[in-house]
Amino acid sequence: MFQQSVPRTNLESAINIAELVYHAIVRNVRKTHGNAVMSILVNMLQSFIFVIAFYVMFSVLGLRSAALRGDFLLYLMSGIFLFMTHTKTMGAVVGAEGPASPMMKHAPMNTVISILSAALGTLYIQVLSLFTILFIYHAAFTPITIEDPIGAFGMLLLAWFAGAAIGMVFLALKPWFPTFVSIASTVYARANMIASGKMFVANTLPTFMLKMFDWNPLFHTIDQSRGFIFINYYPRNSSITYPLVLGLIFLMLGLMGDFYTRKHASLSWGAKR
């Protein structure tokens, strides 16, 4: 009864890891509220408030004419949902359980499962919020048409992947430079309010302004998503390859950093935070 059962085949190992990730995802979803449904509703409310705030701002400033031809709210949501998915995923990964966390004292648990559950839990909440809000808008207000829904959803996944990869780098640095990581991740998230390009169309930017934004992977995913959503928009100043390659590079750096950090884990790190 005191022996731990060890999976004997690759299939059993995969099932065991999937079960651990599932329970960790449930734990992460319920962090914001004891009730999982309320946790999802809170996130939906945040997305709804973002959309309404930007709609009012664009209307008051008279910027609606500068948007794409098509559904204006769909134009706003294409930027807001990718922005929230990217920044919330990065924040969730940065806040994931580290090697010195008490959760790591449980034998099956490790930092990879913690990171994976944080990223997948955020994706689950964001995707559910996205489909719910789009359904309500489509059914209750006006029918919407998305030219290439699979491509548009792919850009959402790419924004999520880039956010998780950047969060991995911050997480690997966190035990060594906790104050710097806290400030840097907050600055990056706040800078994306402007640098993500969700408030303007990339094709209308002059070259000198484009150079201020094209470093940002989220800028590329938002612009490309609008190319998939609207039939009359073709993104010329952004790329799908750039955020994908950048995400892979950051993911490898984050995994190497996490591996090195785990080898030097110390319980005294908890006193630095």
C-alpha positions as CSV (number, residue, x, y, z in Angstrom):
1,M,0.0,0.0,0.0
2,F,3.0,2.3,0.4
3,Q,4.4,1.6,-3.1
4,Q,3.8,4.1,-5.8
5,S,2.4,2.6,-9.1
6,V,4.7,3.5,-12.0
7,P,3.3,3.4,-15.5
8,R,4.9,0.6,-17.5
9,T,4.1,1.6,-21.1
10,N,4.2,4.9,-23.1
11,L,0.4,4.9,-23.3
12,E,0.0,4.6,-19.5
13,S,2.6,7.4,-19.1
14,A,0.7,9.6,-21.5
15,I,-2.7,8.9,-19.7
16,N,-1.1,9.6,-16.4
17,I,0.3,13.0,-17.5
18,A,-3.0,13.9,-19.2
19,E,-4.8,13.2,-16.0
20,L,-2.4,15.3,-14.0
21,V,-2.7,18.2,-16.5
22,Y,-6.5,18.0,-16.4
23,H,-6.6,18.3,-12.6
24,A,-4.1,21.1,-12.6
25,I,-6.1,22.9,-15.2
26,V,-9.2,22.6,-13.1
27,R,-7.2,24.0,-10.1
28,N,-6.0,26.9,-12.2
29,V,-9.5,27.7,-13.6
30,R,-10.9,27.8,-10.0
31,K,-8.2,30.1,-8.7
32,T,-10.0,33.3,-9.5
33,H,-13.2,32.1,-8.0
34,G,-14.3,29.0,-6.0
35,N,-17.0,28.3,-8.5
36,A,-15.6,27.4,-12.0
37,V,-18.7,28.9,-13.7
38,M,-18.2,32.2,-12.0
39,S,-14.5,32.2,-12.9
40,I,-15.5,31.9,-16.6
41,L,-18.2,34.5,-16.2
42,V,-15.8,37.0,-14.7
43,N,-13.4,36.6,-17.7
44,M,-16.4,37.1,-20.1
45,L,-17.3,40.2,-18.2
46,Q,-13.7,41.6,-18.6
47,S,-13.8,40.9,-22.4
48,F,-17.3,42.5,-22.6
49,I,-16.1,45.6,-20.8
50,F,-13.0,45.9,-23.0
51,V,-15.2,45.8,-26.2
52,I,-17.7,48.4,-24.9
53,A,-14.9,50.7,-23.7
54,F,-13.1,50.7,-27.0
55,Y,-16.4,51.0,-28.9
56,V,-17.3,54.1,-26.9
57,M,-13.8,55.5,-27.3
58,F,-13.8,55.0,-31.1
59,S,-17.2,56.5,-31.4
60,V,-16.4,59.6,-29.2
61,L,-13.1,60.3,-31.1
62,G,-14.7,59.7,-34.5
63,L,-12.3,56.9,-35.4
64,R,-14.9,54.4,-36.7
65,S,-14.3,55.5,-40.3
66,A,-10.6,54.6,-40.0
67,A,-11.5,50.9,-39.3
68,L,-12.0,48.2,-41.9
69,R,-15.1,48.0,-44.1
70,G,-17.2,45.4,-42.3
71,D,-18.7,44.8,-38.9
72,F,-17.1,47.4,-36.6
73,L,-17.5,45.3,-33.4
74,L,-16.0,42.3,-35.1
75,Y,-13.0,44.5,-35.9
76,L,-12.7,45.5,-32.3
77,M,-13.1,41.9,-31.0
78,S,-10.5,40.6,-33.4
79,G,-7.9,42.7,-31.6
80,I,-9.3,42.5,-28.0
81,F,-9.6,38.7,-27.9
82,L,-6.1,38.1,-29.2
83,F,-4.7,40.7,-26.9
84,M,-6.4,39.2,-23.8
85,T,-5.4,35.7,-24.8
86,H,-1.8,36.7,-25.3
87,T,-1.3,38.7,-22.2
88,K,-3.3,36.5,-19.9
89,T,-1.4,33.4,-21.1
90,M,1.9,35.1,-20.5
91,G,0.7,36.2,-17.0
92,A,-0.6,32.7,-16.2
93,V,2.7,31.0,-17.2
94,V,4.8,33.6,-15.3
95,G,2.7,32.9,-12.2
96,A,2.9,29.1,-12.6
97,E,4.2,26.9,-9.8
98,G,8.0,27.0,-9.7
99,P,10.5,24.3,-8.7
100,A,10.5,25.5,-5.1
101,S,6.7,25.5,-4.8
102,P,5.1,23.3,-2.2
103,M,3.1,21.6,-5.0
104,M,6.4,20.2,-6.3
105,K,6.8,18.1,-3.2
106,H,4.1,15.7,-4.6
107,A,5.9,13.1,-6.6
108,P,3.9,13.1,-9.9
109,M,3.9,16.9,-10.1
110,N,6.6,18.8,-11.9
111,T,7.1,22.3,-13.4
112,V,6.2,21.2,-17.0
113,I,2.7,20.0,-15.9
114,S,2.3,23.3,-13.9
115,I,3.3,25.4,-16.9
116,L,1.2,23.4,-19.4
117,S,-1.9,23.5,-17.1
118,A,-1.6,27.3,-16.7
119,A,-1.4,27.8,-20.4
120,L,-4.1,25.4,-21.3
121,G,-6.4,26.7,-18.6
122,T,-6.1,30.2,-19.9
123,L,-6.7,29.1,-23.4
124,Y,-9.9,27.2,-22.3
125,I,-11.3,30.2,-20.6
126,Q,-10.5,32.6,-23.5
127,V,-11.9,30.3,-26.2
128,L,-15.1,29.6,-24.2
129,S,-15.5,33.4,-23.6
130,L,-14.8,34.1,-27.3
131,F,-17.4,31.7,-28.6
132,T,-20.0,32.7,-26.0
133,I,-19.7,36.4,-26.8
134,L,-19.7,35.9,-30.5
135,F,-22.8,33.7,-30.3
136,I,-24.6,36.2,-28.2
137,Y,-23.7,39.0,-30.6
138,H,-24.7,36.9,-33.7
139,A,-28.0,35.7,-32.2
140,A,-29.2,38.7,-30.3
141,F,-27.9,41.7,-32.4
142,T,-26.7,41.1,-35.9
143,P,-25.5,38.1,-37.9
144,I,-21.8,38.1,-38.4
145,T,-19.7,36.5,-41.2
146,I,-16.1,35.4,-40.8
147,E,-14.4,34.8,-44.2
148,D,-12.0,32.1,-42.9
149,P,-12.9,31.0,-39.4
150,I,-10.2,28.3,-39.2
151,G,-7.5,30.7,-40.2
152,A,-8.8,33.3,-37.7
153,F,-8.8,30.7,-34.9
154,G,-5.3,29.7,-35.9
155,M,-4.1,33.2,-35.3
156,L,-5.7,33.1,-31.8
157,L,-3.8,29.9,-31.1
158,L,-0.6,31.5,-32.5
159,A,-1.1,34.5,-30.1
160,W,-1.6,32.1,-27.3
161,F,1.5,30.1,-28.2
162,A,3.6,33.3,-28.4
163,G,2.3,34.5,-25.0
164,A,3.1,31.1,-23.4
165,A,6.6,31.1,-24.9
166,I,7.4,34.6,-23.7
167,G,6.0,33.7,-20.3
168,M,8.3,30.7,-20.2
169,V,11.4,32.9,-20.5
170,F,10.1,35.2,-17.7
171,L,9.3,32.1,-15.6
172,A,12.9,30.7,-16.0
173,L,14.3,34.1,-14.9
174,K,11.9,34.6,-12.1
175,P,13.8,32.7,-9.3
176,W,17.0,34.6,-10.2
177,F,15.6,38.1,-10.8
178,P,12.1,38.2,-9.2
179,T,11.7,42.0,-9.0
180,F,13.0,42.5,-12.6
181,V,10.6,39.8,-13.9
182,S,7.6,41.2,-12.1
183,I,8.3,44.7,-13.5
184,A,9.3,43.5,-17.0
185,S,6.2,41.3,-17.5
186,T,3.9,44.1,-16.3
187,V,5.5,46.6,-18.6
188,Y,5.2,44.2,-21.5
189,A,1.5,43.6,-20.8
190,R,0.8,47.3,-20.4
191,A,2.8,48.2,-23.5
192,N,0.7,45.8,-25.6
193,M,-2.3,48.0,-25.0
194,I,-0.8,50.2,-27.7
195,A,2.0,48.1,-29.3
196,S,-0.4,45.2,-30.2
197,G,-1.9,47.2,-32.9
198,K,-5.5,46.3,-32.0
199,M,-6.7,49.9,-32.3
200,F,-5.5,50.6,-35.8
201,V,-5.0,48.8,-39.2
202,A,-1.4,47.9,-40.0
203,N,-1.9,48.6,-43.8
204,T,-2.6,52.3,-43.1
205,L,0.6,52.9,-41.0
206,P,3.5,54.8,-42.6
207,T,6.9,53.1,-42.7
208,F,8.4,55.0,-39.8
209,M,5.4,54.0,-37.5
210,L,5.4,50.4,-38.7
211,K,9.0,50.0,-37.4
212,M,7.7,50.9,-33.9
213,F,5.3,47.9,-33.9
214,D,6.6,45.1,-36.1
215,W,8.8,43.7,-33.4
216,N,5.8,42.6,-31.5
217,P,4.5,39.0,-32.4
218,L,1.0,40.0,-31.2
219,F,0.9,42.9,-33.7
220,H,1.5,40.3,-36.5
221,T,-1.2,37.8,-35.3
222,I,-3.8,40.5,-34.9
223,D,-3.2,41.9,-38.3
224,Q,-3.2,38.5,-39.9
225,S,-6.4,37.5,-38.1
226,R,-8.2,40.5,-39.7
227,G,-7.0,39.2,-43.1
228,F,-8.8,35.9,-42.3
229,I,-11.9,37.6,-40.8
230,F,-12.6,40.3,-43.4
231,I,-12.9,39.5,-47.1
232,N,-11.7,43.0,-48.2
233,Y,-8.6,43.2,-46.2
234,Y,-5.2,41.7,-47.1
235,P,-2.4,42.2,-44.5
236,R,0.7,43.3,-46.4
237,N,2.8,44.5,-43.4
238,S,2.7,41.5,-41.1
239,S,3.7,37.8,-41.2
240,I,2.6,34.5,-39.8
241,T,6.1,33.2,-39.8
242,Y,7.6,35.8,-37.5
243,P,5.5,35.1,-34.4
244,L,5.8,31.4,-35.0
245,V,9.6,31.4,-35.3
246,L,9.9,33.9,-32.4
247,G,7.6,31.7,-30.2
248,L,9.7,28.6,-31.0
249,I,12.9,30.4,-30.1
250,F,11.5,31.7,-26.8
251,L,10.0,28.3,-26.0
252,M,13.4,26.6,-26.4
253,L,15.1,29.3,-24.3
254,G,12.4,29.0,-21.6
255,L,12.7,25.2,-21.5
256,M,16.5,25.3,-21.2
257,G,16.2,28.0,-18.5
258,D,13.6,26.0,-16.6
259,F,15.8,22.9,-16.8
260,Y,18.8,24.8,-15.4
261,T,16.7,26.4,-12.7
262,R,15.3,23.1,-11.5
263,K,18.8,21.8,-11.0
264,H,19.6,24.7,-8.7
265,A,16.2,24.9,-7.0
266,S,16.3,26.1,-3.4
267,L,13.5,26.6,-0.9
268,S,15.1,29.9,0.2
269,W,13.8,31.4,-3.1
270,G,10.5,31.8,-1.5
271,A,11.9,34.5,0.7
272,K,12.9,36.6,-2.3
273,R,9.3,36.9,-3.6
